[in-house]
Amino acid sequence: MSIEEQEAIVETLISVRQLSDMSGVSKSSIYDFIARGELPIIRLGWRKWVLLSDWAAFLADNYESRHDV
């Protein structure tokens, strides 16, 4: 993996706390998604990081339109 590829990945990582703040979804819900294997993480030490592309895919997989109900 090139330096550019590594930098691109790092730029798209977000902590669970940041993800919660950004999305309005509680940290406990995000940790539940992680525990159920629905949202992959990258663990660096004791911190858990989420790729924004994985969060976008998770949202797309769980999207329900008002018209679907």
N, C-alpha and C positions, 0 to 999 in steps of 0.2 A: 504494500500500500504506500502510495507516494505521500509526501508531506502535505500536498494540496488536498488529497483525499482525506487525510487525517484531520486537517483543519476544517474541512467542510463538515465532517461528522461532529467535531467538537462544537462548532457553531450552532448545530441543531439540537444539542443536548439541553435539557431543562430539568431542574430538580423537581421532586414531587411537590415541595412547598411552592416553588414558582408556578408550577402547573396548576396547583390549586388556586393560587392568587389570580392567575391569568384567566382561568376558565370559570371560576365560581363553583367548581365542584369540590366538595370537602376532601381534605387529605385522607380521612378514613375511607371514603368511597374509592378514592384512587388506590389506596393500599388494598382494598377488597378486590378491585379489578386485577391488581398485580398478583395477589394470593390465589385467585381463581385461574390464573394463567391467561387472562384475557388481554392484559397489557404487558408486553415485555419490557424489561428494564436492563440497564447496564449498572452493575454494582462496582463502585470504586471506593474501596475502604468500607466505611459504614454508611455512605450516602448512596441513594438510589437515584438514577438518572433515567429520563425517558427521552427517546428520540421524538421530535415533533412529528415526524412522518408516521411513527407508530401511533401517536395520539390521534392524528388525522384519520388513519385507517380504522382505529377503534371507533371513532365517532361515526365514520361512514358505515361501518358494520352494524352499528346500533341505532342508526337514524330511523326515526319513524315520522313520516309526514302526517300532518293533521288530516290529510286525505286518506291515509292508510288505516286510520282508526275507524 
